[in-house]
Structures are given as structure tokens and as C-alpha cells.
Amino acid sequence: MNNLKLKIAGRLLILSLIPILYFSCSDKKKTTLPVLGMHDYIEREEGGQKIIDTVWHTIPEFSFWDQDSNKVTKTTFHDNIYIADFFFTTCPTICPTVKGQMLRVYNKYADNDKIKLLSHSIDTRHDSVPVLKDYASKLKIGSDRWQLVTGERDHIYNMARSYFIAAEEDSNAPGGYTHSGGLVLVDPDFRVRGIYDGTDEEAVDELMQDIDLLLKLTDNNE
């Protein structure tokens, strides 16, 4: 799986230098986000020889509640490839576009139980479990494959940083929140493999190509 080659523009960056990806809910950015090499390299000696190890950035433990009141943790995504994003149900700008692109992914892999989607609400005051349930019903999605989650505010925001996604309250932003429209590709070992602009159809095409590649690599390692 270490050989996954993302096909979006850019180059690998050292983990310690990776900024949080940010653009406003009102931003009409239509370019593909840069490739993020979510790993660093460390050098060690073994048997008198220098060996370089790859250290991947991995998603930490988490605990949320989805639209069906199910507890959602890392165990929920055991042996799955998943795509994560951050949103809020009353978002008046990019969220409907991003959710439309997520639906493309959801529908393409309708028959593949290895692919799941995880959407974190950043409006923990308004987006209760019943509100998320209603939103899921409008999207016509099931929690078996696409979970809309809420939880403690600080935990949600800390998770956004773990995914290299910006999310914050902003009274000057449309809807009261500012967040990225990035879609984050996470492999079965919870390693971040790439971030794609969820407002850009071509970028989401690239995401699906990379999901297919990651599926092949995963199958070959089984």
C-alpha cells in the first residue's frame, strides 16, 4: 500500500511542514488541492547500516454518534477504505455541492462494502442526531455505508486538524462557520492518503481513481 501514487497535481511534503487545508465556505475554489504526502522519514542504524523508515500520519482514536444513534469509532472502519469530510446541515454555500460529489462516490461503490463515508458535523449545537437523521433521509443514504456524526465540539474540531482540514466558528462567514470542502482518503490502516477538493468534479474523479487503485493494492495484500 506504500506505493499508492495519487494522480492529483503537486508533490509530497514532509509531515511537519503540512499546513491545515483551508478555504472559506464561500470560496469558489475550483482547483485540485495539492498532494499531501502524509508521512515523514526517520533514519536509524541497524547492523551498522543506515535504514530509512517511513512514518505515516494516522488518524487517532475517536468516538461519535451517527444519524441512527450508533456509536462510531475506529473499529467501525476496521478493514475499510473511507472518505471523510466536515460539514453542517444549514451550510448555505459549499456543503450542498460537496455532498453532491460525495453522493457520486456513495453510488459508485454501492455494491462494495469495503468503501465507507464519514461526515462530521461542525455545528454541534444544532446538528443533533434527529437533525442528522433528517438530513440523511433527504440524501437517501444509509448509515451502514455513510455515517453523519456529531459529538463533543472540541473532539470534532481536533479531529478536523487530524485530517488536515480547517473547521471553526466564524460569525462573519455564511452560516456562522468556516470550513474546508476537502474530501480525505483514508486507507485500512487509518493512514491519510490524499485530500481532494470536494467542490471540483474532476478532483472527485481523481479521488475515485485512487480509491480503485487502493482497492487493488489492498486486495493484493490480503
N, C-alpha and C positions, 0 to 999 in steps of 0.2 A: 504494500500500500504506500510505502515511502516514495514510490516512483510516479505517483499521480501528478500529471502535468496539466495544470489549469491553462485554459486556452484564452483567457482574457488578457488585455494588454497590461504591461507593467513588468516589474522584476521583483525577485524575492528580497525581503527586508529582514534585518536582524530583529528578533522579537523585542528587544529592549528599546528599539527605536520606532516601533509601530505606534502611531497615534490612534486615538479613537476616531472612527469614521463619523463625520458629522455633516449633515446639511439639514436646513430647516424644513418643517412640514410644508412650507410654502415654496420651497426651492423646486424649480422645474428641471433639475439636472437630468440630462439625457445621455450622459456618457458612462461607460462602464467603469466601475470602481477599480482601483489598482489591485493587482495580485498582492496578497499578503502571504509571505512565507511564514506561517505561524510556528516557527521553530528557531532555535539557536543552535550553535555548535560549541561543544566543550572538548578540550584536548586533555588526554590523560596518557599516562605511560603504563604499558603492560609488557612484561618480559623484555624491558629495555627498548621497546618500540613505542613511538607516539601513535596513539589511536584517536581518531576524531569521532565522537558520538553525536548523534542528532537528538536534541531535546525538544519535543513538540509541546506547544501550548495546548493544554487540555482543559475542558470545562469542569469546574469544581462541582461538588455535591449541591443539589438544590431540592426544594420541596414546595410545590404549588398545588392549587386546586383547579380542576378544569370545569368546563361547561356542564358536565354531568355529575359534579361534586366528587369526582375521582381524585385521589391523591396522585400527584405526578412527581416522580423522582428520576434520577438517572437510571434506575432499574427499569423504568417504563420503556426506555430506549435501548435496552440490552440487545446487542447484535443487530441494531438498526442503523441505517443512514438516516439522518434527519436534517430538516431545513428549519432554522429558527429566524424569527423576526420579532419586532416590537411595534406596538400599535395602540390605539384606543378607539373605542366604538363610536365616539362622537367626532372623530377627526374629520375636519371639513376639507382637507387638502389631499395629501398623497396616499392616505390609507386605502381608499376605495380602489385606486389604481394598483397598489401593491397587492391587495387581496385578490384582485382580478388575475394578476400574474401568478399568485400562489395557487389559485384555482386551476390554472393550466397545469401546474406541477401535480396537484392533487388528482386531477382527472387522467393525466398521462399514466400515472402509476397506480391507478385504481385497483389493479389486479396483483400488485406487488406488495406483500405485507412487510417487506424489508425497508420500505420508504415511509417515513412519517414526517409530519409537520408540527411545529410548536410555535405558537404565537403568544407573546407575553403582553398583557395589558399594562400600560404605564399609568393609567388612571385608576388607581386602586380605590379611590373614594366612590366613584360612580360605577365602575365595571365590576359589579358583583357577579356571583355565579349565575343567578337568573338572567341578568343582562347579557352575559356571555352566551347563555343558552339560546336566548332570542336571536342574538347576532349569528350564532352558528346555524340556527334554523333558516335564517334568511339566505345564508350562503349555501345551504343544503349540504352540510358536511357532517361527518360522524366522528365522535371522539375516539373511535378505535384507530383512526389514522391521522386526524388533525385535531390537536388539542389547543383550545384557547384558555389561557391560565391567568389567575390572579393570585395574590399572596401579600406578604408584607411589603410595604413600599420600598424600604431600604434594600430588601433582598432582591426585588425586581431590578432596581437601579444598579445594584452591584453586579447582577448577572449581565446586564447590558454591557457593562465595562468588560466583563469576562469574554463577551462575544465581540469586543471592539466596536460596539455600537453606542452612539450618543443617545441619551434619553434624559430629559429634565423638564421640570415645570418652568414655564415662561409665560408670564401674564401678557407679554407683548406678542406672543405667537398665536396664530389662528387656533382656536380650541383650547388655548392655555398650556400647551405642551410643545416642546421641540424634540424631534427625534429623527433618526436616520431611517431611510427606506431600504436599508441593506438586508439582503437575504443571506444567511450564514449557513454554509455547507459543513456538516459535522459528520465524521466517519464513525464506524462502530466502536472505535477506541476513544471516542469523545475528543478527537483532535480536530481543531478548526482547519478546514482545507481551503476555504476561499470565501470571499464576500462579494456579492453581486448586487447591482443596482435594481431594486425591485420595481422601479418606475420605468425601466427600459426593457422592452420586449426582447431585443437582441441579446441583452445581458442575461435574461432569463433563459433564452435559448442556449446560451453557453453553459449556464448552470445545469440544464438538463443533459447536455452532452457530457458534462463532467460527472453527473450522477451516474450515467450509463457506464462511463469509464471506471468509476469507483465500484460499481456493482460487479463488473468483470474482474477487477483486482480482488475484491472480496471473495467472489466465488472461487477464484484460483487459489486462494489461501486457505480454503476450507478443507 
